[in-house]
């Protein structure tokens, strides 16, 4: 998605059950803005979205 100009500034959150340092690194290399491991708490997701939308 990052290679498409219209999405270059769009926040991308990776949501996955794979939560290792390798998975987090792969997500960043793929262009993810942030990473969230499942199961996640609603409050954590809402805070993450709030931070991304305000910046």
MOPAC internal coordinates of N, CA, C and O (Angstrom, degrees):
PM7 1SCF
backbone

  N    0.0000 0     0.00 0     0.00 0    0    0    0
  C    1.4471 1     0.00 0     0.00 0    1    0    0
  C    1.5241 1   111.51 1     0.00 0    2    1    0
  O    1.2310 1   120.03 1   145.42 1    3    2    1
  N    1.3142 1   117.56 1   -34.58 1    3    2    1
  C    1.4627 1   120.89 1  -177.75 1    5    3    2
  C    1.5220 1   112.31 1   -63.39 1    6    5    3
  O    1.2310 1   120.10 1   154.47 1    7    6    5
  N    1.3109 1   117.41 1   -25.53 1    7    6    5
  C    1.4607 1   120.55 1  -179.32 1    9    7    6
  C    1.5240 1   112.10 1   -76.45 1   10    9    7
  O    1.2310 1   119.92 1   165.09 1   11   10    9
  N    1.3235 1   117.76 1   -14.91 1   11   10    9
  C    1.4575 1   122.14 1   177.24 1   13   11   10
  C    1.5268 1   108.00 1   -88.01 1   14   13   11
  O    1.2310 1   119.71 1   -61.23 1   15   14   13
  N    1.3269 1   118.16 1   118.77 1   15   14   13
  C    1.4649 1   121.19 1  -173.95 1   17   15   14
  C    1.5252 1   115.02 1   -51.02 1   18   17   15
  O    1.2310 1   119.93 1   143.10 1   19   18   17
  N    1.3044 1   117.74 1   -36.90 1   19   18   17
  C    1.4686 1   119.63 1  -177.32 1   21   19   18
  C    1.5387 1   112.25 1   -66.29 1   22   21   19
  O    1.2310 1   120.17 1   157.85 1   23   22   21
  N    1.3319 1   117.28 1   -22.15 1   23   22   21
  C    1.4623 1   121.28 1  -177.75 1   25   23   22
  C    1.5270 1   113.62 1  -104.08 1   26   25   23
  O    1.2310 1   119.47 1  -176.22 1   27   26   25
  N    1.3174 1   118.61 1     3.78 1   27   26   25
  C    1.4620 1   119.29 1  -172.93 1   29   27   26
  C    1.5249 1   113.68 1   -65.09 1   30   29   27
  O    1.2310 1   119.46 1   159.10 1   31   30   29
  N    1.3230 1   118.64 1   -20.90 1   31   30   29
  C    1.4709 1   120.89 1   177.63 1   33   31   30
  C    1.5256 1   112.48 1  -113.42 1   34   33   31
  O    1.2310 1   120.10 1  -175.00 1   35   34   33
  N    1.3167 1   117.42 1     5.00 1   35   34   33
  C    1.4539 1   121.80 1   179.08 1   37   35   34
  C    1.5270 1   110.24 1   -76.70 1   38   37   35
  O    1.2310 1   119.60 1   -53.20 1   39   38   37
  N    1.3338 1   118.38 1   126.80 1   39   38   37
  C    1.4624 1   119.83 1   177.09 1   41   39   38
  C    1.5290 1   110.77 1   -64.11 1   42   41   39
  O    1.2310 1   121.02 1   -44.14 1   43   42   41
  N    1.3205 1   115.65 1   135.86 1   43   42   41
  C    1.4635 1   121.42 1   177.91 1   45   43   42
  C    1.5256 1   108.20 1  -125.13 1   46   45   43
  O    1.2310 1   121.14 1   -57.15 1   47   46   45
  N    1.3295 1   115.42 1   122.85 1   47   46   45
  C    1.4607 1   121.13 1   178.11 1   49   47   46
  C    1.5178 1   107.73 1  -110.02 1   50   49   47
  O    1.2310 1   120.61 1   -53.09 1   51   50   49
  N    1.3231 1   116.44 1   126.91 1   51   50   49
  C    1.4599 1   122.12 1   175.52 1   53   51   50
  C    1.5168 1   107.30 1   -88.90 1   54   53   51
  O    1.2310 1   120.07 1   -56.08 1   55   54   53
  N    1.3172 1   117.47 1   123.92 1   55   54   53
  C    1.4561 1   123.69 1   176.65 1   57   55   54
  C    1.5163 1   107.34 1  -114.79 1   58   57   55
  O    1.2310 1   120.52 1   -63.10 1   59   58   57
  N    1.3302 1   116.62 1   116.90 1   59   58   57
  C    1.4570 1   120.78 1  -174.59 1   61   59   58
  C    1.5231 1   111.59 1  -151.48 1   62   61   59
  O    1.2310 1   121.10 1   -20.33 1   63   62   61
  N    1.3103 1   115.50 1   159.67 1   63   62   61
  C    1.4709 1   120.23 1   174.89 1   65   63   62
  C    1.5235 1   110.37 1   -88.84 1   66   65   63
  O    1.2310 1   120.22 1   172.00 1   67   66   65
  N    1.3197 1   117.18 1    -8.00 1   67   66   65
  C    1.4680 1   122.33 1   178.62 1   69   67   66
  C    1.5233 1   108.27 1   -88.13 1   70   69   67
  O    1.2310 1   120.36 1   -69.44 1   71   70   69
  N    1.3306 1   116.91 1   110.56 1   71   70   69
  C    1.4613 1   120.09 1  -173.92 1   73   71   70
  C    1.5258 1   111.58 1  -127.04 1   74   73   71
  O    1.2310 1   121.03 1  -115.68 1   75   74   73
  N    1.3182 1   115.63 1    64.32 1   75   74   73
  C    1.4545 1   119.78 1   174.84 1   77   75   74
  C    1.5229 1   108.45 1  -113.89 1   78   77   75
  O    1.2310 1   120.63 1   -11.60 1   79   78   77
  N    1.3008 1   116.40 1   168.40 1   79   78   77
  C    1.4610 1   120.27 1   178.40 1   81   79   78
  C    1.5283 1   110.29 1   -61.24 1   82   81   79
  O    1.2310 1   120.52 1   144.72 1   83   82   81
  N    1.3183 1   116.61 1   -35.28 1   83   82   81
  C    1.4693 1   120.83 1   178.13 1   85   83   82
  C    1.5292 1   110.41 1   -64.01 1   86   85   83
  O    1.2310 1   120.40 1   136.96 1   87   86   85
  N    1.3369 1   116.85 1   -43.04 1   87   86   85
  C    1.4638 1   120.80 1   179.43 1   89   87   86
  C    1.5251 1   111.26 1   -63.98 1   90   89   87
  O    1.2310 1   120.75 1   138.51 1   91   90   89
  N    1.3156 1   116.17 1   -41.49 1   91   90   89
  C    1.4710 1   120.08 1   178.77 1   93   91   90
  C    1.5285 1   110.87 1   -65.27 1   94   93   91
  O    1.2310 1   120.71 1   139.56 1   95   94   93
  N    1.3158 1   116.25 1   -40.44 1   95   94   93
  C    1.4644 1   120.76 1   178.62 1   97   95   94
  C    1.5192 1   110.65 1   -65.38 1   98   97   95
  O    1.2310 1   120.33 1   136.92 1   99   98   97
  N    1.3320 1   116.97 1   -43.08 1   99   98   97
  C    1.4693 1   120.72 1   178.72 1  101   99   98
  C    1.5249 1   110.74 1   -61.51 1  102  101   99
  O    1.2310 1   120.41 1   140.85 1  103  102  101
  N    1.3319 1   116.82 1   -39.15 1  103  102  101
  C    1.4601 1   120.89 1   179.20 1  105  103  102
  C    1.5285 1   110.45 1   -63.60 1  106  105  103
  O    1.2310 1   120.43 1   136.21 1  107  106  105
  N    1.3179 1   116.79 1   -43.79 1  107  106  105
  C    1.4683 1   120.34 1   178.51 1  109  107  106
  C    1.5316 1   110.99 1   -64.60 1  110  109  107
  O    1.2310 1   120.68 1   137.76 1  111  110  109
  N    1.3242 1   116.30 1   -42.24 1  111  110  109
  C    1.4585 1   119.84 1   178.61 1  113  111  110
  C    1.5283 1   111.88 1   -64.20 1  114  113  111
  O    1.2310 1   120.58 1   150.64 1  115  114  113
  N    1.3241 1   116.49 1   -29.36 1  115  114  113
  C    1.4606 1   121.30 1   178.79 1  117  115  114
  C    1.5292 1   111.68 1   -79.27 1  118  117  115
  O    1.2310 1   120.39 1   172.27 1  119  118  117
  N    1.3411 1   116.86 1    -7.73 1  119  118  117
  C    1.4558 1   120.18 1   177.26 1  121  119  118
  C    1.5093 1   115.33 1   102.98 1  122  121  119
  O    1.2310 1   120.21 1  -169.40 1  123  122  121
  N    1.3214 1   117.21 1    10.60 1  123  122  121
  C    1.4595 1   120.34 1   179.87 1  125  123  122
  C    1.5267 1   110.73 1   -65.90 1  126  125  123
  O    1.2310 1   121.08 1   -37.12 1  127  126  125
  N    1.3087 1   115.54 1   142.88 1  127  126  125
  C    1.4520 1   121.58 1   176.13 1  129  127  126
  C    1.5203 1   110.29 1   -80.20 1  130  129  127
  O    1.2310 1   121.28 1   141.80 1  131  130  129
  N    1.3329 1   115.16 1   -38.20 1  131  130  129
  C    1.4572 1   120.70 1  -179.45 1  133  131  130
  C    1.5120 1   109.90 1  -150.72 1  134  133  131
  O    1.2310 1   120.92 1    -6.79 1  135  134  133
  N    1.3261 1   115.85 1   173.21 1  135  134  133
  C    1.4571 1   123.29 1  -172.79 1  137  135  134
  C    1.5158 1   107.85 1  -138.42 1  138  137  135
  O    1.2310 1   120.50 1   -45.74 1  139  138  137
  N    1.3226 1   116.65 1   134.26 1  139  138  137
  C    1.4612 1   121.48 1   178.98 1  141  139  138
  C    1.5187 1   108.79 1  -135.77 1  142  141  139
  O    1.2310 1   121.00 1   -54.70 1  143  142  141
  N    1.3232 1   115.69 1   125.30 1  143  142  141
  C    1.4592 1   120.74 1  -179.14 1  145  143  142
  C    1.5259 1   110.30 1   -92.77 1  146  145  143
  O    1.2310 1   121.37 1   -37.85 1  147  146  145
  N    1.3252 1   114.98 1   142.15 1  147  146  145
  C    1.4646 1   121.28 1   176.08 1  149  147  146
  C    1.5203 1   108.76 1   -88.09 1  150  149  147
  O    1.2310 1   118.87 1   -30.11 1  151  150  149
  N    1.2826 1   119.77 1   149.89 1  151  150  149
  C    1.4698 1   124.84 1    -9.38 1  153  151  150
  C    1.5241 1   109.53 1   -74.17 1  154  153  151
  O    1.2310 1   121.16 1   -36.17 1  155  154  153
  N    1.2911 1   115.39 1   143.83 1  155  154  153
  C    1.4626 1   119.59 1  -179.36 1  157  155  154
  C    1.5195 1   109.57 1  -117.29 1  158  157  155
  O    1.2310 1   121.81 1   -25.04 1  159  158  157
  N    1.3071 1   114.14 1   154.96 1  159  158  157
  C    1.4590 1   119.44 1   177.69 1  161  159  158
  C    1.5246 1   109.22 1   -85.66 1  162  161  159
  O    1.2310 1   120.87 1   -36.79 1  163  162  161
  N    1.3081 1   115.94 1   143.21 1  163  162  161
  C    1.4589 1   121.19 1  -178.74 1  165  163  162
  C    1.5241 1   110.96 1   -58.24 1  166  165  163
  O    1.2310 1   120.14 1   141.77 1  167  166  165
  N    1.3246 1   117.33 1   -38.23 1  167  166  165
  C    1.4625 1   120.78 1  -178.54 1  169  167  166
  C    1.5302 1   111.10 1   -63.74 1  170  169  167
  O    1.2310 1   120.01 1   142.77 1  171  170  169
  N    1.3268 1   117.59 1   -37.23 1  171  170  169
  C    1.4612 1   121.55 1   179.34 1  173  171  170
  C    1.5260 1   109.68 1   -67.00 1  174  173  171
  O    1.2310 1   120.19 1   135.03 1  175  174  173
  N    1.3237 1   117.24 1   -44.97 1  175  174  173
  C    1.4671 1   121.06 1   178.47 1  177  175  174
  C    1.5238 1   110.79 1   -62.94 1  178  177  175
  O    1.2310 1   120.15 1   135.58 1  179  178  177
  N    1.3132 1   117.31 1   -44.42 1  179  178  177
  C    1.4670 1   120.15 1   179.93 1  181  179  178
  C    1.5249 1   111.65 1   -63.08 1  182  181  179
  O    1.2310 1   120.22 1   139.99 1  183  182  181
  N    1.3223 1   117.18 1   -40.01 1  183  182  181
  C    1.4677 1   119.92 1   177.96 1  185  183  182
  C    1.5295 1   110.74 1   -64.91 1  186  185  183
  O    1.2310 1   120.93 1   138.41 1  187  186  185
  N    1.3250 1   115.82 1   -41.59 1  187  186  185
  C    1.4671 1   120.39 1   178.97 1  189  187  186
  C    1.5275 1   110.33 1   -62.02 1  190  189  187
  O    1.2310 1   120.09 1   133.72 1  191  190  189
  N    1.3223 1   117.43 1   -46.28 1  191  190  189
  C    1.4553 1   121.65 1   178.65 1  193  191  190
  C    1.5252 1   111.29 1   -63.21 1  194  193  191
  O    1.2310 1   120.56 1   137.55 1  195  194  193
  N    1.3105 1   116.54 1   -42.45 1  195  194  193
  C    1.4526 1   121.26 1   178.19 1  197  195  194
  C    1.5258 1   111.03 1   -59.60 1  198  197  195
  O    1.2310 1   120.23 1   134.81 1  199  198  197
  N    1.3242 1   117.16 1   -45.19 1  199  198  197
  C    1.4598 1   121.02 1   178.82 1  201  199  198
  C    1.5253 1   111.77 1   -62.79 1  202  201  199
  O    1.2310 1   120.24 1   138.67 1  203  202  201
  N    1.3154 1   117.15 1   -41.33 1  203  202  201
  C    1.4591 1   120.68 1  -179.16 1  205  203  202
  C    1.5202 1   112.60 1   -69.81 1  206  205  203
  O    1.2310 1   120.37 1   143.30 1  207  206  205
  N    1.3103 1   116.90 1   -36.70 1  207  206  205
  C    1.4612 1   120.45 1  -177.70 1  209  207  206
  C    1.5276 1   112.79 1   -75.82 1  210  209  207
  O    1.2310 1   120.30 1   153.92 1  211  210  209
  N    1.3173 1   117.03 1   -26.08 1  211  210  209
  C    1.4618 1   120.17 1  -179.58 1  213  211  210
  C    1.5154 1   112.97 1   -84.09 1  214  213  211
  O    1.2310 1   120.05 1   168.18 1  215  214  213
  N    1.3250 1   117.51 1   -11.82 1  215  214  213
  C    1.4700 1   119.92 1  -178.43 1  217  215  214
  C    1.4889 1   112.33 1  -107.01 1  218  217  215
  O    1.2310 1   120.10 1   180.00 1  219  218  217

